[in-house]
Amino acid sequence: MTVADHPKCGAGGLGCEVLKNLALSGFTDIHVIDMDTIDVSNLNRQFLFRAADVGKPKATVAAEFVMRRVKGVTITPYYGAIQDKGPDYYMQFQLVICGLDSVEARRWINATLVDMVDPENQESLKPLIDGGTEGFKGQSRVILPTLSSCYECSLDMLTPRAAVPMCTLASIPRQPAHCIEWASILEWPRIMGDKKLDNDDPEHITWLYEKALERAKEFNITGVTYSMTQGVVKNIIPAIASTNAIIAASCCNEALKIITSCSPFMNNYMMYMGDEGVYTHTFEHEKKEGCPVCGTLATDYEASGEWTLDEFIERLKEKPDIQIKKPTLSTERRKLYYAGPPQLMEMTRPNLDKKLKDLMDSGEEVAITDPGLPFSLRLNVIFSK
Ligand SMILES: [Zn+2]
């Protein structure tokens, strides 16, 4: 992530591009935060790093490289997590650019910047420019905390990896990936029994590759390769240097417009699709009513009073716009379930088997906190008839 004039962002695939662009655009005071060290696999696209830098912190090496090449820019690196810093730290910047690879970190910085807004103090509103890439696809967006749609408002746009129906795998594969999934999900357990598939074992991958190749031939499907097998099994989406360059360019362009007012900035979301030709689409993503971060009201949530608390929690975990893992739940009048500390967990565990209707009234507000949630979520739980 880079903070400039100061912006800030990470120093990974997007971060290298962003830092270079900001420095060459005339930004003079930039802070960069990154918690990673340089890996040899980064060297093909993270162009601020050399083989001799492997093992060193990305933020530090990137800052030194850009300062050596571009005169007059000061880049302050921080090797650590963005969560190490608090509102006092983020308040010193004019805007924040994110090139983060995790949903958690994005939610955190988004909630932090929304929280920092004081309507009495214009300076407290820090525009957030968020860039993200996945293979040939990418997006950049401008978030004015509390004024425009925030990162949390759009969380339901994150699509879980499309699951291929088992019948497609078993009977009529159409794509090379289907053949690979067939080999790993169906053939491996059928032939190997209890032997566990190790995604890092080249012999196992070779076995899957050969099986998938045979099956592909049978159905006249081409394109199964060893590296594709590895990619499908490990769920790897390759990082593409040109996608990073395009998205970073868009982010820095917006930063320059916001800081200098030379032109209106983007309103507010640009999607780039580079896998079939080159296509971009810009639209206004609207604020979500009842967004738990930038909205003000508790959201309604329909549940059955017959569900046990445990069932209720499981269903919440499945919701893509909530994304919780180990939640703690309470109402105004009682503790429903505490994921920690141990004594509280023991005390509240029996509630998991109780029915919702025995724990609360329909319409009662439930507050939910979770390690994955940078804020506390409030739901009005309404019992369906
Ligand atoms: Zn929001």
Residues whose N, C-alpha, C, O or C-beta is under 5 A from the ligand:
A	BS01	ZN	S149 C150 E152 C153 C291 V293 C294 G295
